[in-house]
Amino acid sequence: MKIPALRLLLALALGAVSARAAVPARLVVPGLRAAPAFSPLGLPAASAAFAPARAAAPASLAPSLLPVPVPIVIAGPAPANASVADEARRYADFFDGAAPAVEDEPVSARLALGPGPALRRPLQLDAVRGAVARALPALRESVALGAWNGLRTTLDGSCCGDAAPKLALLLRAQGVPARLVEAELHFYVLLDLPDGQIVIDPTVRQFFGKDLAPKAIPHVFVGDLAELADFYRRHAAAKTTSFDPPRIYFRDAAVREHALRALEAEVRAGSAAEHEPLRLFLSRLNRP
Protein backbone atom coordinates (compact mmCIF):
# COMPACT_ATOMS: atom_id res chain seq x y z
CA MET A 1 0.00 0.00 0.00
CA LYS A 2 2.93 2.32 0.67
CA ILE A 3 4.35 2.16 -2.87
CA PRO A 4 1.12 3.14 -4.71
CA ALA A 5 0.60 5.98 -2.21
CA LEU A 6 4.14 7.22 -2.81
CA ARG A 7 3.60 7.09 -6.58
CA LEU A 8 0.35 9.05 -6.20
CA LEU A 9 2.07 11.79 -4.16
CA LEU A 10 4.89 11.98 -6.73
CA ALA A 11 2.40 12.31 -9.61
CA LEU A 12 0.53 15.09 -7.82
CA ALA A 13 3.76 16.99 -7.17
CA LEU A 14 4.85 16.76 -10.81
CA GLY A 15 1.40 17.95 -11.92
CA ALA A 16 1.64 21.02 -9.70
CA VAL A 17 5.04 21.92 -11.13
CA SER A 18 3.73 21.57 -14.69
CA ALA A 19 0.73 23.77 -13.87
CA ARG A 20 2.97 26.51 -12.48
CA ALA A 21 5.17 26.34 -15.55
CA ALA A 22 2.13 26.81 -17.78
CA VAL A 23 1.17 30.09 -16.06
CA PRO A 24 2.64 33.06 -18.00
CA ALA A 25 5.08 35.26 -16.13
CA ARG A 26 3.56 38.47 -14.76
CA LEU A 27 4.35 41.54 -16.82
CA VAL A 28 6.70 43.84 -14.90
CA VAL A 29 7.06 47.42 -16.04
CA PRO A 30 10.23 49.02 -14.62
CA GLY A 31 9.55 52.19 -12.69
CA LEU A 32 5.91 51.38 -11.94
CA ARG A 33 4.66 49.82 -8.73
CA ALA A 34 2.66 46.70 -9.44
CA ALA A 35 -1.06 47.11 -8.81
CA PRO A 36 -2.69 44.64 -6.39
CA ALA A 37 -4.63 41.81 -8.00
CA PHE A 38 -7.90 43.31 -6.82
CA SER A 39 -7.12 46.78 -8.12
CA PRO A 40 -9.50 48.08 -10.83
CA LEU A 41 -6.60 49.97 -12.42
CA GLY A 42 -5.55 48.30 -15.67
CA LEU A 43 -2.19 49.71 -16.72
CA PRO A 44 -2.00 50.36 -20.48
CA ALA A 45 1.40 48.63 -20.44
CA ALA A 46 -0.37 45.32 -19.93
CA SER A 47 -2.30 45.55 -23.20
CA ALA A 48 -1.31 43.73 -26.35
CA ALA A 49 -0.48 47.05 -27.99
CA PHE A 50 2.23 47.84 -25.46
CA ALA A 51 5.67 48.12 -27.04
CA PRO A 52 8.69 50.37 -26.53
CA ALA A 53 8.52 53.49 -28.66
CA ARG A 54 11.14 53.87 -31.39
CA ALA A 55 12.82 57.16 -32.08
CA ALA A 56 11.98 58.74 -35.40
CA ALA A 57 14.59 59.01 -38.12
CA PRO A 58 17.04 61.90 -37.52
CA ALA A 59 15.75 65.17 -38.87
CA SER A 60 16.25 68.85 -38.22
CA LEU A 61 12.86 69.04 -36.54
CA ALA A 62 10.27 66.72 -35.10
CA PRO A 63 7.54 65.53 -37.48
CA SER A 64 4.63 67.89 -38.03
CA LEU A 65 2.48 68.08 -34.93
CA LEU A 66 -0.53 65.86 -35.41
CA PRO A 67 -3.96 66.62 -33.96
CA VAL A 68 -4.19 65.23 -30.46
CA PRO A 69 -4.41 62.70 -28.96
CA VAL A 70 -0.83 61.56 -29.58
CA PRO A 71 0.14 58.44 -27.61
CA ILE A 72 3.46 58.20 -25.79
CA VAL A 73 4.69 54.67 -25.18
CA ILE A 74 7.56 54.11 -22.76
CA ALA A 75 9.30 50.94 -21.71
CA GLY A 76 10.62 52.16 -18.35
CA PRO A 77 13.00 54.59 -16.64
CA ALA A 78 15.63 56.01 -18.95
CA PRO A 79 19.35 55.75 -18.15
CA ALA A 80 21.15 58.74 -16.66
CA ASN A 81 22.64 59.74 -20.02
CA ALA A 82 19.35 59.43 -21.89
CA SER A 83 18.44 61.90 -24.62
CA VAL A 84 15.38 64.13 -24.50
CA ALA A 85 13.63 61.62 -26.76
CA ASP A 86 14.29 58.84 -24.25
CA GLU A 87 13.04 60.95 -21.36
CA ALA A 88 9.87 61.71 -23.33
CA ARG A 89 9.05 57.99 -23.36
CA ARG A 90 9.00 57.24 -19.64
CA TYR A 91 5.29 56.47 -19.52
CA ALA A 92 2.85 54.28 -21.36
CA ASP A 93 -0.15 55.85 -23.05
CA PHE A 94 -1.91 57.59 -20.17
CA PHE A 95 -3.58 60.14 -22.45
CA ASP A 96 -5.77 57.89 -24.55
CA GLY A 97 -9.19 59.32 -25.27
CA ALA A 98 -8.06 62.94 -25.02
CA ALA A 99 -10.34 65.35 -26.82
CA PRO A 100 -8.87 66.63 -30.11
CA ALA A 101 -8.07 70.30 -30.42
CA VAL A 102 -10.68 72.07 -32.56
CA GLU A 103 -10.21 75.71 -33.47
CA ASP A 104 -12.43 78.10 -31.49
CA GLU A 105 -14.03 75.27 -29.53
CA PRO A 106 -15.44 76.77 -26.31
CA VAL A 107 -13.69 75.66 -23.14
CA SER A 108 -15.37 75.43 -19.76
CA ALA A 109 -14.48 73.89 -16.43
CA ARG A 110 -15.32 70.19 -16.54
CA LEU A 111 -15.13 67.94 -13.52
CA ALA A 112 -14.02 64.32 -13.70
CA LEU A 113 -16.59 62.21 -15.52
CA GLY A 114 -16.10 58.94 -13.69
CA PRO A 115 -17.35 58.29 -10.15
CA GLY A 116 -14.81 58.40 -7.35
CA PRO A 117 -11.14 59.35 -7.70
CA ALA A 118 -9.48 59.35 -11.10
CA LEU A 119 -7.12 56.41 -10.71
CA ARG A 120 -4.84 57.41 -13.56
CA ARG A 121 -4.62 61.09 -12.59
CA PRO A 122 -1.40 60.81 -10.52
CA LEU A 123 0.32 59.06 -13.41
CA GLN A 124 -0.95 61.63 -15.91
CA LEU A 125 0.16 64.53 -13.72
CA ASP A 126 3.58 62.95 -13.23
CA ALA A 127 3.99 62.52 -16.98
CA VAL A 128 2.97 66.12 -17.67
CA ARG A 129 5.26 67.53 -14.98
CA GLY A 130 8.16 65.57 -16.41
CA ALA A 131 7.46 66.88 -19.91
CA VAL A 132 7.22 70.46 -18.58
CA ALA A 133 10.52 70.10 -16.74
CA ARG A 134 12.23 68.91 -19.92
CA ALA A 135 10.82 71.80 -21.94
CA LEU A 136 11.40 74.55 -19.36
CA PRO A 137 15.01 75.51 -20.27
CA ALA A 138 14.13 75.94 -23.96
CA LEU A 139 10.94 77.83 -23.06
CA ARG A 140 12.75 80.25 -20.75
CA GLU A 141 15.44 80.96 -23.32
CA SER A 142 12.93 81.52 -26.10
CA VAL A 143 10.75 83.83 -23.99
CA ALA A 144 13.85 85.83 -22.97
CA LEU A 145 14.72 86.31 -26.65
CA GLY A 146 11.17 87.22 -27.64
CA ALA A 147 9.78 90.70 -27.99
CA TRP A 148 6.64 90.26 -25.88
CA ASN A 149 7.96 92.44 -23.07
CA GLY A 150 11.34 93.22 -24.55
CA LEU A 151 14.57 91.26 -24.25
CA ARG A 152 15.21 89.27 -21.07
CA THR A 153 11.49 88.75 -20.46
CA THR A 154 10.96 86.05 -17.83
CA LEU A 155 8.06 83.73 -17.04
CA ASP A 156 7.36 85.89 -13.98
CA GLY A 157 5.94 88.62 -16.20
CA SER A 158 2.76 89.13 -18.19
CA CYS A 159 3.90 87.16 -21.22
CA CYS A 160 1.26 84.44 -21.35
CA GLY A 161 0.54 85.13 -25.02
CA ASP A 162 4.15 84.25 -25.81
CA ALA A 163 4.93 81.52 -23.27
CA ALA A 164 1.74 79.44 -23.46
CA PRO A 165 1.87 78.73 -27.23
CA LYS A 166 5.55 77.83 -27.02
CA LEU A 167 5.01 75.48 -24.09
CA ALA A 168 2.02 73.89 -25.83
CA LEU A 169 4.20 73.22 -28.89
CA LEU A 170 6.99 71.66 -26.80
CA LEU A 171 4.52 69.47 -24.91
CA ARG A 172 2.68 68.40 -28.06
CA ALA A 173 6.00 67.36 -29.61
CA GLN A 174 6.61 65.10 -26.59
CA GLY A 175 3.29 63.35 -27.04
CA VAL A 176 1.33 65.30 -24.42
CA PRO A 177 -2.05 66.28 -25.98
CA ALA A 178 -1.72 69.97 -25.15
CA ARG A 179 -4.40 72.45 -26.21
CA LEU A 180 -3.65 76.16 -26.39
CA VAL A 181 -6.48 78.12 -24.74
CA GLU A 182 -7.21 81.85 -24.86
CA ALA A 183 -9.54 83.15 -22.15
CA GLU A 184 -10.78 86.67 -21.57
CA LEU A 185 -7.67 87.60 -19.59
CA HIS A 186 -5.15 84.85 -20.11
CA PHE A 187 -3.42 82.29 -22.35
CA TYR A 188 -2.60 78.89 -20.88
CA VAL A 189 -2.34 75.19 -21.77
CA LEU A 190 -5.07 72.64 -21.11
CA LEU A 191 -5.33 68.86 -21.30
CA ASP A 192 -8.91 67.67 -21.79
CA LEU A 193 -8.88 64.03 -20.68
CA PRO A 194 -11.62 61.43 -20.07
CA ASP A 195 -11.11 61.74 -16.30
CA GLY A 196 -11.20 65.56 -16.28
CA GLN A 197 -8.89 68.45 -17.12
CA ILE A 198 -5.30 69.36 -16.30
CA VAL A 199 -4.28 73.04 -16.35
CA ILE A 200 -0.69 74.01 -17.22
CA ASP A 201 0.07 77.70 -16.63
CA PRO A 202 3.64 78.83 -17.43
CA THR A 203 3.04 82.42 -16.27
CA VAL A 204 1.04 81.87 -13.08
CA ARG A 205 3.44 84.04 -11.07
CA GLN A 206 2.11 87.15 -12.80
CA PHE A 207 -0.98 86.84 -10.58
CA PHE A 208 1.11 86.76 -7.39
CA GLY A 209 3.44 89.74 -7.68
CA LYS A 210 5.39 88.75 -10.82
CA ASP A 211 9.14 88.78 -10.01
CA LEU A 212 8.28 89.54 -6.37
CA ALA A 213 6.08 86.45 -6.06
CA PRO A 214 6.86 84.22 -3.05
CA LYS A 215 9.13 81.24 -3.62
CA ALA A 216 6.19 78.97 -2.86
CA ILE A 217 4.57 80.03 -6.15
CA PRO A 218 5.86 77.67 -8.87
CA HIS A 219 7.14 78.99 -12.17
CA VAL A 220 4.76 76.63 -13.96
CA PHE A 221 1.53 75.42 -12.39
CA VAL A 222 0.47 71.87 -13.29
CA GLY A 223 -2.65 70.41 -11.68
CA ASP A 224 -6.27 69.44 -12.06
CA LEU A 225 -9.17 71.79 -11.34
CA ALA A 226 -9.39 70.89 -7.67
CA GLU A 227 -5.66 71.52 -7.24
CA LEU A 228 -5.95 74.83 -9.10
CA ALA A 229 -8.72 76.07 -6.80
CA ASP A 230 -6.83 74.90 -3.72
CA PHE A 231 -3.64 76.57 -4.96
CA TYR A 232 -5.34 79.96 -5.26
CA ARG A 233 -6.98 79.52 -1.83
CA ARG A 234 -3.71 78.65 -0.11
CA HIS A 235 -1.91 81.63 -1.62
CA ALA A 236 -4.77 84.14 -1.40
CA ALA A 237 -2.66 86.51 0.71
CA ALA A 238 -0.04 86.77 -2.07
CA LYS A 239 -2.53 87.15 -4.94
CA THR A 240 -2.21 90.55 -6.64
CA THR A 241 -5.11 90.21 -9.08
CA SER A 242 -8.73 90.82 -8.21
CA PHE A 243 -9.84 88.04 -10.55
CA ASP A 244 -10.47 84.48 -9.42
CA PRO A 245 -9.59 81.27 -11.30
CA PRO A 246 -13.01 80.79 -12.98
CA ARG A 247 -12.64 84.12 -14.76
CA ILE A 248 -8.90 83.89 -15.38
CA TYR A 249 -9.08 80.46 -17.00
CA PHE A 250 -12.62 79.92 -18.28
CA ARG A 251 -14.36 83.25 -19.05
CA ASP A 252 -14.75 83.38 -22.86
CA ALA A 253 -12.16 80.58 -23.12
CA ALA A 254 -11.65 78.87 -26.49
CA VAL A 255 -9.10 76.63 -28.19
CA ARG A 256 -6.58 78.41 -30.43
CA GLU A 257 -5.28 75.54 -32.55
CA HIS A 258 -4.48 77.77 -35.52
CA ALA A 259 -2.17 79.92 -33.40
CA LEU A 260 -0.28 76.81 -32.32
CA ARG A 261 0.06 75.65 -35.93
CA ALA A 262 1.24 79.12 -36.98
CA LEU A 263 3.91 79.06 -34.29
CA GLU A 264 5.05 75.63 -35.46
CA ALA A 265 5.44 76.98 -38.99
CA GLU A 266 7.44 79.95 -37.73
CA VAL A 267 9.72 77.71 -35.69
CA ARG A 268 10.34 75.47 -38.68
CA ALA A 269 11.17 78.50 -40.80
CA GLY A 270 13.63 79.66 -38.14
CA SER A 271 12.98 83.29 -38.95
CA ALA A 272 13.77 84.69 -35.48
CA ALA A 273 16.37 84.15 -32.77
CA GLU A 274 13.64 83.33 -30.25
CA HIS A 275 12.75 80.23 -32.27
CA GLU A 276 16.22 78.69 -32.16
CA PRO A 277 15.89 77.22 -28.61
CA LEU A 278 12.61 75.63 -29.69
CA ARG A 279 14.14 74.27 -32.91
CA LEU A 280 17.02 72.77 -30.94
CA PHE A 281 14.66 71.09 -28.48
CA LEU A 282 12.50 69.64 -31.25
CA SER A 283 15.53 68.38 -33.16
CA ARG A 284 16.78 66.57 -30.06
CA LEU A 285 13.51 64.65 -29.90
CA ASN A 286 14.50 62.92 -33.14
CA ARG A 287 17.91 61.73 -32.06
CA PRO A 288 18.10 57.94 -31.89
C-alpha positions as CSV (number, residue, x, y, z in Angstrom):
1,M,0.0,0.0,0.0
2,K,2.9,2.3,0.7
3,I,4.4,2.2,-2.9
4,P,1.1,3.1,-4.7
5,A,0.6,6.0,-2.2
6,L,4.1,7.2,-2.8
7,R,3.6,7.1,-6.6
8,L,0.4,9.1,-6.2
9,L,2.1,11.8,-4.2
10,L,4.9,12.0,-6.7
11,A,2.4,12.3,-9.6
12,L,0.5,15.1,-7.8
13,A,3.8,17.0,-7.2
14,L,4.8,16.8,-10.8
15,G,1.4,17.9,-11.9
16,A,1.6,21.0,-9.7
17,V,5.0,21.9,-11.1
18,S,3.7,21.6,-14.7
19,A,0.7,23.8,-13.9
20,R,3.0,26.5,-12.5
21,A,5.2,26.3,-15.5
22,A,2.1,26.8,-17.8
23,V,1.2,30.1,-16.1
24,P,2.6,33.1,-18.0
25,A,5.1,35.3,-16.1
26,R,3.6,38.5,-14.8
27,L,4.4,41.5,-16.8
28,V,6.7,43.8,-14.9
29,V,7.1,47.4,-16.0
30,P,10.2,49.0,-14.6
31,G,9.6,52.2,-12.7
32,L,5.9,51.4,-11.9
33,R,4.7,49.8,-8.7
34,A,2.7,46.7,-9.4
35,A,-1.1,47.1,-8.8
36,P,-2.7,44.6,-6.4
37,A,-4.6,41.8,-8.0
38,F,-7.9,43.3,-6.8
39,S,-7.1,46.8,-8.1
40,P,-9.5,48.1,-10.8
41,L,-6.6,50.0,-12.4
42,G,-5.6,48.3,-15.7
43,L,-2.2,49.7,-16.7
44,P,-2.0,50.4,-20.5
45,A,1.4,48.6,-20.4
46,A,-0.4,45.3,-19.9
47,S,-2.3,45.5,-23.2
48,A,-1.3,43.7,-26.3
49,A,-0.5,47.0,-28.0
50,F,2.2,47.8,-25.5
51,A,5.7,48.1,-27.0
52,P,8.7,50.4,-26.5
53,A,8.5,53.5,-28.7
54,R,11.1,53.9,-31.4
55,A,12.8,57.2,-32.1
56,A,12.0,58.7,-35.4
57,A,14.6,59.0,-38.1
58,P,17.0,61.9,-37.5
59,A,15.8,65.2,-38.9
60,S,16.3,68.9,-38.2
61,L,12.9,69.0,-36.5
62,A,10.3,66.7,-35.1
63,P,7.5,65.5,-37.5
64,S,4.6,67.9,-38.0
65,L,2.5,68.1,-34.9
66,L,-0.5,65.9,-35.4
67,P,-4.0,66.6,-34.0
68,V,-4.2,65.2,-30.5
69,P,-4.4,62.7,-29.0
70,V,-0.8,61.6,-29.6
71,P,0.1,58.4,-27.6
72,I,3.5,58.2,-25.8
73,V,4.7,54.7,-25.2
74,I,7.6,54.1,-22.8
75,A,9.3,50.9,-21.7
76,G,10.6,52.2,-18.4
77,P,13.0,54.6,-16.6
78,A,15.6,56.0,-19.0
79,P,19.4,55.7,-18.1
80,A,21.2,58.7,-16.7
81,N,22.6,59.7,-20.0
82,A,19.3,59.4,-21.9
83,S,18.4,61.9,-24.6
84,V,15.4,64.1,-24.5
85,A,13.6,61.6,-26.8
86,D,14.3,58.8,-24.3
87,E,13.0,60.9,-21.4
88,A,9.9,61.7,-23.3
89,R,9.1,58.0,-23.4
90,R,9.0,57.2,-19.6
91,Y,5.3,56.5,-19.5
92,A,2.8,54.3,-21.4
93,D,-0.1,55.8,-23.0
94,F,-1.9,57.6,-20.2
95,F,-3.6,60.1,-22.4
96,D,-5.8,57.9,-24.6
97,G,-9.2,59.3,-25.3
98,A,-8.1,62.9,-25.0
99,A,-10.3,65.4,-26.8
100,P,-8.9,66.6,-30.1
101,A,-8.1,70.3,-30.4
102,V,-10.7,72.1,-32.6
103,E,-10.2,75.7,-33.5
104,D,-12.4,78.1,-31.5
105,E,-14.0,75.3,-29.5
106,P,-15.4,76.8,-26.3
107,V,-13.7,75.7,-23.1
108,S,-15.4,75.4,-19.8
109,A,-14.5,73.9,-16.4
110,R,-15.3,70.2,-16.5
111,L,-15.1,67.9,-13.5
112,A,-14.0,64.3,-13.7
113,L,-16.6,62.2,-15.5
114,G,-16.1,58.9,-13.7
115,P,-17.3,58.3,-10.1
116,G,-14.8,58.4,-7.4
117,P,-11.1,59.4,-7.7
118,A,-9.5,59.3,-11.1
119,L,-7.1,56.4,-10.7
120,R,-4.8,57.4,-13.6
121,R,-4.6,61.1,-12.6
122,P,-1.4,60.8,-10.5
123,L,0.3,59.1,-13.4
124,Q,-0.9,61.6,-15.9
125,L,0.2,64.5,-13.7
126,D,3.6,63.0,-13.2
127,A,4.0,62.5,-17.0
128,V,3.0,66.1,-17.7
129,R,5.3,67.5,-15.0
130,G,8.2,65.6,-16.4
131,A,7.5,66.9,-19.9
132,V,7.2,70.5,-18.6
133,A,10.5,70.1,-16.7
134,R,12.2,68.9,-19.9
135,A,10.8,71.8,-21.9
136,L,11.4,74.6,-19.4
137,P,15.0,75.5,-20.3
138,A,14.1,75.9,-24.0
139,L,10.9,77.8,-23.1
140,R,12.8,80.2,-20.8
141,E,15.4,81.0,-23.3
142,S,12.9,81.5,-26.1
143,V,10.8,83.8,-24.0
144,A,13.8,85.8,-23.0
145,L,14.7,86.3,-26.6
146,G,11.2,87.2,-27.6
147,A,9.8,90.7,-28.0
148,W,6.6,90.3,-25.9
149,N,8.0,92.4,-23.1
150,G,11.3,93.2,-24.6
151,L,14.6,91.3,-24.2
152,R,15.2,89.3,-21.1
153,T,11.5,88.7,-20.5
154,T,11.0,86.1,-17.8
155,L,8.1,83.7,-17.0
156,D,7.4,85.9,-14.0
157,G,5.9,88.6,-16.2
158,S,2.8,89.1,-18.2
159,C,3.9,87.2,-21.2
160,C,1.3,84.4,-21.4
161,G,0.5,85.1,-25.0
162,D,4.2,84.3,-25.8
163,A,4.9,81.5,-23.3
164,A,1.7,79.4,-23.5
165,P,1.9,78.7,-27.2
166,K,5.6,77.8,-27.0
167,L,5.0,75.5,-24.1
168,A,2.0,73.9,-25.8
169,L,4.2,73.2,-28.9
170,L,7.0,71.7,-26.8
171,L,4.5,69.5,-24.9
172,R,2.7,68.4,-28.1
173,A,6.0,67.4,-29.6
174,Q,6.6,65.1,-26.6
175,G,3.3,63.3,-27.0
176,V,1.3,65.3,-24.4
177,P,-2.0,66.3,-26.0
178,A,-1.7,70.0,-25.1
179,R,-4.4,72.4,-26.2
180,L,-3.7,76.2,-26.4
181,V,-6.5,78.1,-24.7
182,E,-7.2,81.8,-24.9
183,A,-9.5,83.1,-22.2
184,E,-10.8,86.7,-21.6
185,L,-7.7,87.6,-19.6
186,H,-5.2,84.9,-20.1
187,F,-3.4,82.3,-22.3
188,Y,-2.6,78.9,-20.9
189,V,-2.3,75.2,-21.8
190,L,-5.1,72.6,-21.1
191,L,-5.3,68.9,-21.3
192,D,-8.9,67.7,-21.8
193,L,-8.9,64.0,-20.7
194,P,-11.6,61.4,-20.1
195,D,-11.1,61.7,-16.3
196,G,-11.2,65.6,-16.3
197,Q,-8.9,68.4,-17.1
198,I,-5.3,69.4,-16.3
199,V,-4.3,73.0,-16.4
200,I,-0.7,74.0,-17.2
201,D,0.1,77.7,-16.6
202,P,3.6,78.8,-17.4
203,T,3.0,82.4,-16.3
204,V,1.0,81.9,-13.1
205,R,3.4,84.0,-11.1
206,Q,2.1,87.2,-12.8
207,F,-1.0,86.8,-10.6
208,F,1.1,86.8,-7.4
209,G,3.4,89.7,-7.7
210,K,5.4,88.8,-10.8
211,D,9.1,88.8,-10.0
212,L,8.3,89.5,-6.4
213,A,6.1,86.4,-6.1
214,P,6.9,84.2,-3.1
215,K,9.1,81.2,-3.6
216,A,6.2,79.0,-2.9
217,I,4.6,80.0,-6.1
218,P,5.9,77.7,-8.9
219,H,7.1,79.0,-12.2
220,V,4.8,76.6,-14.0
221,F,1.5,75.4,-12.4
222,V,0.5,71.9,-13.3
223,G,-2.6,70.4,-11.7
224,D,-6.3,69.4,-12.1
225,L,-9.2,71.8,-11.3
226,A,-9.4,70.9,-7.7
227,E,-5.7,71.5,-7.2
228,L,-6.0,74.8,-9.1
229,A,-8.7,76.1,-6.8
230,D,-6.8,74.9,-3.7
231,F,-3.6,76.6,-5.0
232,Y,-5.3,80.0,-5.3
233,R,-7.0,79.5,-1.8
234,R,-3.7,78.7,-0.1
235,H,-1.9,81.6,-1.6
236,A,-4.8,84.1,-1.4
237,A,-2.7,86.5,0.7
238,A,0.0,86.8,-2.1
239,K,-2.5,87.1,-4.9
240,T,-2.2,90.5,-6.6
241,T,-5.1,90.2,-9.1
242,S,-8.7,90.8,-8.2
243,F,-9.8,88.0,-10.6
244,D,-10.5,84.5,-9.4
245,P,-9.6,81.3,-11.3
246,P,-13.0,80.8,-13.0
247,R,-12.6,84.1,-14.8
248,I,-8.9,83.9,-15.4
249,Y,-9.1,80.5,-17.0
250,F,-12.6,79.9,-18.3
251,R,-14.4,83.3,-19.1
252,D,-14.7,83.4,-22.9
253,A,-12.2,80.6,-23.1
254,A,-11.6,78.9,-26.5
255,V,-9.1,76.6,-28.2
256,R,-6.6,78.4,-30.4
257,E,-5.3,75.5,-32.5
258,H,-4.5,77.8,-35.5
259,A,-2.2,79.9,-33.4
260,L,-0.3,76.8,-32.3
261,R,0.1,75.7,-35.9
262,A,1.2,79.1,-37.0
263,L,3.9,79.1,-34.3
264,E,5.1,75.6,-35.5
265,A,5.4,77.0,-39.0
266,E,7.4,80.0,-37.7
267,V,9.7,77.7,-35.7
268,R,10.3,75.5,-38.7
269,A,11.2,78.5,-40.8
270,G,13.6,79.7,-38.1
271,S,13.0,83.3,-38.9
272,A,13.8,84.7,-35.5
273,A,16.4,84.1,-32.8
274,E,13.6,83.3,-30.2
275,H,12.7,80.2,-32.3
276,E,16.2,78.7,-32.2
277,P,15.9,77.2,-28.6
278,L,12.6,75.6,-29.7
279,R,14.1,74.3,-32.9
280,L,17.0,72.8,-30.9
281,F,14.7,71.1,-28.5
282,L,12.5,69.6,-31.3
283,S,15.5,68.4,-33.2
284,R,16.8,66.6,-30.1
285,L,13.5,64.7,-29.9
286,N,14.5,62.9,-33.1
287,R,17.9,61.7,-32.1
288,P,18.1,57.9,-31.9
